[in-house]
Amino acid sequence: MTDTNDFAAAWADWHESRVRATSSPLGLASLVATHWLTAEAAEYEGVPGTWQASGATIVGTAPALHGKTILQDGRPVGTVEGASIALETGQDIEWGDKRIRYFERDGALALRLIDPDATTRTSIRDLSAFDPDESWVLSGQFTDAGDGATQSVEAIDGHVSSDALAGKVDVTLPGDEHATLSVTTDPRGLRAVISDGTSGDESYRFRFLPITAPDAHGRVTLDFNRAYLPPCAFADHYVCPLPPTENRLNTAIRAGEKAVVRD
């Protein structure tokens, strides 16, 4: 059994790191635009120059960005030379304190603008959360969906895509509701997009739930205390996936993050 004080302290550290990360100058709350591009060059609000999609490349003409640093996955890889720009997957342009960012979804390209002065960031004071409760650390059983398995996923903006499905996790919740959650892979294991009996009232309309990687017998741990808010809870320009039907739970899960607290 985990020492209760250690459990609460570990959760408090996690919560503090979440507040810092999401409200940092280039964190989730700093996104102010997602401009979907076409094959025709056009101007977009808040971004200098003209931009268009060309295959998997974003092409720009922006003299104001000459000499600005190009980042690849956060690391400098070059500078903008002259007025012509070509952005590839994982690339940003440093524009003062702002970032102009490459974004792709199902082959459609968009230009994102990250601005530390966004009111969606500067107004954040905290992330409200339920008190940590060890009774919401549950064991589950993972079933692999097999290579190439997919699921239909609807995003918050109505876009429907076919995304990779890792498998299913069976879990029994307090109150005896049995759930079979659809899960995707996550850098640290698995992830489920869930809603529950608190969603839209006591908590945001849905949340992301990290799940440990399965052991040799397929056993996983679901710590609902670590359920966290999706990016679209911080700014309107994200395109988060909605919970599939089987992940919309009736039980009120009073664990994890609830909402963004603003001025």
Backbone torsions as a table, in degrees:
resi	resn	phi	psi	omega
1	MET	NA	132.9	178.1
2	THR	-71.0	135.9	175.4
3	ASP	-60.0	130.3	-175.1
4	THR	-58.6	-40.6	179.7
5	ASN	-65.4	-40.6	177.9
6	ASP	-64.7	-40.0	179.2
7	PHE	-61.5	-47.2	-179.3
8	ALA	-66.1	-38.1	-179.8
9	ALA	-67.4	-41.0	178.7
10	ALA	-64.6	-39.3	178.2
11	TRP	-66.1	-41.4	-179.9
12	ALA	-62.5	-38.5	176.6
13	ASP	-63.4	-43.7	178.5
14	TRP	-61.4	-45.4	-178.5
15	HIS	-62.0	-43.8	179.5
16	GLU	-62.8	-40.4	178.9
17	SER	-65.9	-34.1	177.2
18	ARG	-66.3	-43.8	179.4
19	VAL	-61.7	-45.6	-179.7
20	ARG	-62.2	-46.8	-175.0
21	ALA	-66.5	-43.8	-175.2
22	THR	-74.6	-25.3	-178.4
23	SER	-104.2	7.2	179.1
24	SER	-66.7	161.6	-175.5
25	PRO	-53.3	-33.9	179.3
26	LEU	-113.4	24.9	-179.2
27	GLY	-80.4	-173.4	-174.5
28	LEU	-55.4	-37.2	-172.6
29	ALA	-75.8	-4.4	-176.6
30	SER	-91.5	0.7	178.7
31	LEU	-74.9	122.0	-178.3
32	VAL	-113.7	-9.1	179.4
33	ALA	-162.6	144.0	166.7
34	THR	-127.5	103.2	-176.7
35	HIS	-97.6	112.2	178.5
36	TRP	-77.6	130.4	-173.1
37	LEU	-97.5	157.7	172.9
38	THR	-120.2	-177.8	178.5
39	ALA	-75.9	-8.9	179.2
40	GLU	-99.7	133.2	178.6
41	ALA	-63.5	135.1	-179.0
42	ALA	-151.1	159.9	174.8
43	GLU	-88.4	148.9	179.9
44	TYR	-133.8	138.9	-174.0
45	GLU	-56.2	130.5	174.4
46	GLY	86.2	-6.9	-176.5
47	VAL	-120.4	130.5	-178.9
48	PRO	-71.8	149.1	173.7
49	GLY	84.6	-164.0	177.4
50	THR	-122.1	152.2	-172.4
51	TRP	-142.1	151.0	177.6
52	GLN	-155.8	163.5	176.1
53	ALA	-95.7	137.6	177.3
54	SER	-138.9	95.9	-174.1
55	GLY	63.6	-123.9	178.2
56	ALA	-97.5	12.4	-176.9
57	THR	-114.0	140.5	170.9
58	ILE	-94.9	124.5	-176.7
59	VAL	-111.6	130.6	-179.6
60	GLY	-130.2	154.0	170.5
61	THR	-125.7	106.0	-173.2
62	ALA	-149.1	88.5	179.2
63	PRO	-54.4	-30.0	-177.9
64	ALA	-65.6	-16.2	-178.2
65	LEU	-98.6	3.6	178.7
66	HIS	-55.4	131.4	177.8
67	GLY	85.5	-5.8	179.8
68	LYS	-74.7	151.5	-176.2
69	THR	-78.7	136.3	172.6
70	ILE	-99.1	130.2	179.5
71	LEU	-108.6	142.7	172.1
72	GLN	-117.8	112.8	-176.7
73	ASP	51.9	39.7	174.8
74	GLY	89.6	-4.8	-177.4
75	ARG	-113.0	138.1	179.9
76	PRO	-60.6	133.0	178.3
77	VAL	-129.4	-3.9	-179.5
78	GLY	167.1	-170.9	178.4
79	THR	-133.1	159.1	174.9
80	VAL	-74.7	125.3	-179.8
81	GLU	-109.1	117.5	-177.8
82	GLY	72.6	-151.0	-176.0
83	ALA	-93.9	-17.2	-173.4
84	SER	-89.3	137.3	-177.0
85	ILE	-134.3	140.7	171.9
86	ALA	-130.8	118.1	179.7
87	LEU	-107.3	135.8	179.7
88	GLU	-115.9	175.9	180.0
89	THR	-50.3	131.7	175.8
90	GLY	82.6	7.1	-175.3
91	GLN	-103.9	146.9	173.5
92	ASP	-127.6	161.9	167.4
93	ILE	-117.1	128.0	173.0
94	GLU	-75.0	119.4	179.5
95	TRP	-124.7	83.5	-169.8
96	GLY	63.5	-129.8	177.0
97	ASP	-81.7	-9.4	-176.2
98	LYS	-90.7	168.0	173.9
99	ARG	-131.3	135.9	171.8
100	ILE	-105.6	121.2	-164.2
101	ARG	-124.2	138.7	173.4
102	TYR	-72.7	137.1	175.0
103	PHE	-143.9	140.2	-178.9
104	GLU	-136.1	140.2	172.8
105	ARG	-143.8	118.0	178.2
106	ASP	50.7	40.2	177.4
107	GLY	86.9	-13.3	176.4
108	ALA	-87.4	136.1	-176.4
109	LEU	-105.9	147.4	178.1
110	ALA	-141.0	155.3	175.1
111	LEU	-107.4	124.5	178.9
112	ARG	-106.8	146.1	178.5
113	LEU	-117.3	121.9	178.3
114	ILE	-106.4	124.0	-174.9
115	ASP	-133.1	112.3	179.8
116	PRO	-59.1	-22.3	-179.5
117	ASP	-86.2	4.6	180.0
118	ALA	-58.8	136.2	179.5
119	THR	-64.5	-25.7	176.9
120	THR	-63.5	-23.5	176.0
121	ARG	-94.3	-48.4	-173.4
122	THR	-66.9	-19.1	-179.2
123	SER	-87.5	-7.7	-177.0
124	ILE	-72.2	133.6	175.1
125	ARG	-116.5	-27.3	-177.7
126	ASP	-172.7	174.2	168.5
127	LEU	-116.7	116.0	178.7
128	SER	-72.7	149.0	-176.6
129	ALA	-152.8	155.0	172.3
130	PHE	-71.5	153.7	176.9
131	ASP	-62.6	140.8	179.5
132	PRO	-61.0	138.5	-174.1
133	ASP	-144.4	114.1	-176.5
134	GLU	-63.2	-19.9	179.8
135	SER	-68.7	-11.5	177.8
136	TRP	-97.9	15.4	170.3
137	VAL	-99.9	107.9	-169.7
138	LEU	-118.9	155.5	174.9
139	SER	-97.1	144.5	178.2
140	GLY	-139.0	173.0	-179.9
141	GLN	-123.4	123.3	-178.1
142	PHE	-93.4	137.3	172.2
143	THR	-121.0	119.8	-177.3
144	ASP	-69.2	134.7	179.9
145	ALA	-79.8	-14.0	-179.6
146	GLY	93.7	160.6	-178.6
147	ASP	-61.3	135.8	174.9
148	GLY	81.5	2.1	-179.6
149	ALA	-68.5	141.4	-179.9
150	THR	-133.6	166.8	174.2
151	GLN	-141.6	152.6	176.7
152	SER	-83.1	126.0	-176.1
153	VAL	-123.1	126.4	174.8
154	GLU	-97.4	131.1	177.6
155	ALA	-89.0	167.6	-176.2
156	ILE	-63.9	-22.0	178.3
157	ASP	-92.5	7.1	177.8
158	GLY	94.0	-9.4	178.9
159	HIS	-68.1	135.7	178.7
160	VAL	-114.4	130.1	179.7
161	SER	-132.9	165.5	175.5
162	SER	-105.2	110.7	-173.9
163	ASP	-113.7	158.7	-179.8
164	ALA	-63.7	137.5	177.2
165	LEU	-113.0	121.7	178.7
166	ALA	-75.5	-40.2	-178.7
167	GLY	160.9	-155.3	-178.7
168	LYS	-125.4	149.1	174.2
169	VAL	-123.6	122.1	176.0
170	ASP	-92.4	132.2	-179.5
171	VAL	-150.7	145.2	174.2
172	THR	-107.3	124.0	-176.0
173	LEU	-88.6	157.7	171.3
174	PRO	-53.9	133.6	-173.0
175	GLY	97.3	-2.8	172.9
176	ASP	74.6	15.6	170.5
177	GLU	-72.3	126.8	177.4
178	HIS	-95.5	134.9	-179.7
179	ALA	-127.7	143.3	170.2
180	THR	-119.6	99.2	-172.5
181	LEU	-87.7	135.8	168.9
182	SER	-78.9	133.2	-175.3
183	VAL	-131.5	152.4	175.3
184	THR	-115.7	169.2	176.9
185	THR	-77.8	152.4	-179.0
186	ASP	-137.6	151.8	-179.0
187	PRO	-51.9	-27.5	-178.4
188	ARG	-108.0	4.7	-179.5
189	GLY	155.6	-110.9	-178.1
190	LEU	-128.4	165.7	178.1
191	ARG	-147.3	141.8	174.0
192	ALA	-122.6	142.1	171.2
193	VAL	-97.2	119.6	-172.4
194	ILE	-129.2	153.4	161.6
195	SER	-125.9	165.4	-175.5
196	ASP	-154.6	-170.5	-175.8
197	GLY	-66.8	-11.1	176.4
198	THR	-96.8	-11.5	-170.0
199	SER	-65.7	133.8	-179.8
200	GLY	80.9	-2.5	-179.7
201	ASP	-129.6	-76.9	177.9
202	GLU	-80.7	-22.0	-179.5
203	SER	-138.1	172.0	177.0
204	TYR	-58.2	164.7	-169.7
205	ARG	-64.4	-22.5	171.9
206	PHE	-161.0	166.4	-178.0
207	ARG	-142.3	165.6	175.1
208	PHE	-101.9	136.9	-179.5
209	LEU	-119.5	113.7	175.0
210	PRO	-76.1	143.5	-179.3
211	ILE	-131.7	138.9	-178.5
212	THR	-63.4	155.1	173.6
213	ALA	-62.7	141.8	-179.1
214	PRO	-66.0	145.1	174.4
215	ASP	-81.0	-171.2	-175.7
216	ALA	-62.3	-20.2	-179.5
217	HIS	-104.8	8.2	178.6
218	GLY	83.0	7.4	-179.2
219	ARG	-78.3	139.0	179.8
220	VAL	-132.7	164.0	174.7
221	THR	-117.6	131.9	177.0
222	LEU	-113.7	109.0	177.8
223	ASP	-102.6	97.1	-176.9
224	PHE	-67.4	-14.9	174.3
225	ASN	-64.4	-20.1	179.8
226	ARG	-100.2	9.6	173.6
227	ALA	-60.3	131.3	-171.9
228	TYR	-128.9	158.1	-177.0
229	LEU	-70.3	141.3	176.4
230	PRO	-75.7	161.9	-179.8
231	PRO	-53.8	-35.6	-176.6
232	CYS	-68.7	-8.7	172.5
233	ALA	-74.9	-17.7	-176.4
234	PHE	-99.9	-33.1	-178.1
235	ALA	-151.7	148.1	-173.3
236	ASP	-77.5	-6.3	-170.7
237	HIS	-98.7	11.5	174.7
238	TYR	-90.1	161.7	-177.7
239	VAL	-125.1	61.3	-174.3
240	CYS	-67.9	149.0	174.6
241	PRO	-75.5	141.6	175.6
242	LEU	-86.2	158.2	178.1
243	PRO	-66.0	134.9	171.7
244	PRO	-66.9	163.3	-174.7
245	THR	-52.2	-43.4	-176.4
246	GLU	-69.9	-13.1	179.5
247	ASN	-100.1	9.7	178.0
248	ARG	-98.0	98.4	-169.2
249	LEU	-91.9	150.1	178.5
250	ASN	-86.0	-32.3	-177.6
251	THR	-61.4	138.8	174.5
252	ALA	-79.8	108.8	-177.8
253	ILE	-94.2	93.6	-178.7
254	ARG	-90.0	70.6	179.1
255	ALA	-156.0	148.9	178.6
256	GLY	88.7	-172.7	-178.5
257	GLU	-70.2	149.4	179.9
258	LYS	-110.3	-54.1	-174.1
259	ALA	-162.8	165.2	173.0
260	VAL	-82.1	131.1	178.3
261	VAL	-99.1	121.7	-177.4
262	ARG	-120.8	164.8	174.6
263	ASP	-62.0	NA	NA
